[in-house]
């Protein structure tokens, strides 16, 4: 059956144009996904944050999401150190990172 979701005007997920909001989607989107999966008893919660790493200066910038973990489901175990929901991206290869940015990666686990 179809699902209807009602999000009241002016709340966290549907703020007014005057609301002071920025960048909160990285946490909110992860948690909303967890809540929906839990409501359908599809999976336990993920680690619930996108764990952003950013650095740079006036001439360059770098942004990466760091994996946290996935919740277990009815027929599978949860996993640590994996991307979930909105972090479902592949981490930059160490060789690419060092080639494109002024950094030396000393350790990669």
C-alpha positions in Angstrom: 0.0 0.0 0.0 1.2 3.5 -0.7 2.7 5.5 2.2 1.7 9.1 2.8 4.1 11.3 4.8 2.8 14.5 6.3 5.5 17.0 7.3 4.1 20.1 9.1 5.0 23.5 7.8 7.6 25.2 10.0 9.1 22.1 11.6 12.7 20.9 11.3 12.1 18.9 8.1 10.0 21.7 6.5 11.3 25.0 7.8 10.0 28.4 6.7 12.0 30.5 4.3 12.9 32.8 7.2 14.4 29.9 9.4 18.1 30.0 10.1 19.2 26.7 8.6 22.3 25.5 6.8 24.2 22.2 6.4 22.0 20.3 8.8 21.0 17.8 6.1 24.1 15.7 6.8 22.7 14.6 10.2 19.0 15.0 9.5 18.9 12.9 6.3 20.8 10.1 8.0 18.4 10.1 11.0 15.3 10.4 8.9 16.4 7.4 6.9 17.0 5.4 10.0 13.6 6.3 11.4 11.8 5.2 8.2 13.7 1.9 8.1 12.8 1.3 11.7 9.2 2.2 11.2 9.0 -0.6 8.7 11.1 -2.9 10.9 13.5 -3.2 8.0 16.8 -2.4 9.8 18.4 -1.1 13.0 19.8 2.3 12.9 23.1 3.3 11.2 25.6 5.3 13.1 23.4 8.3 12.3 25.9 10.9 11.2 27.8 11.5 8.0 31.1 12.3 9.8 32.3 15.0 7.5 36.0 15.8 7.1 36.8 19.1 5.4 40.0 21.0 5.0 41.5 23.6 2.6 42.3 27.2 2.1 41.5 30.0 -0.3 42.7 28.0 -3.3 41.4 24.5 -2.7 39.1 22.5 -0.6 38.5 18.9 0.2 35.3 17.2 1.6 34.9 13.5 2.5 32.3 11.5 4.3 33.7 8.9 6.7 31.9 5.6 7.1 30.5 4.7 10.4 28.4 1.5 10.3 25.1 -0.1 9.3 22.4 -1.5 11.5 21.4 -5.2 11.4 18.3 -6.4 9.6 15.9 -9.3 9.9 18.3 -11.6 8.0 21.7 -10.0 8.3 24.2 -8.7 10.8 25.1 -5.0 11.1 28.5 -3.9 9.9 31.0 -1.4 11.1 33.1 0.9 9.0 30.7 1.0 6.0 28.9 3.9 4.3 25.2 4.0 4.7 22.3 6.1 3.4 23.5 9.5 2.3 27.2 8.6 2.9 26.9 5.9 0.2 30.1 7.2 -1.5 33.4 5.7 -2.1 36.3 7.2 -0.2 39.0 8.8 -2.3 41.9 6.5 -3.1 45.0 7.5 -1.2 47.0 7.8 -4.4 44.5 10.2 -5.9 44.3 12.2 -2.7 48.1 12.7 -2.7 48.3 13.4 -6.4 45.5 16.1 -6.4 46.1 17.8 -3.0 49.2 19.1 -1.2 49.2 16.3 1.4 51.1 13.2 2.3 49.0 10.4 3.7 51.0 8.7 6.5 48.4 6.1 7.5 45.3 4.7 5.8 43.2 2.0 7.6 
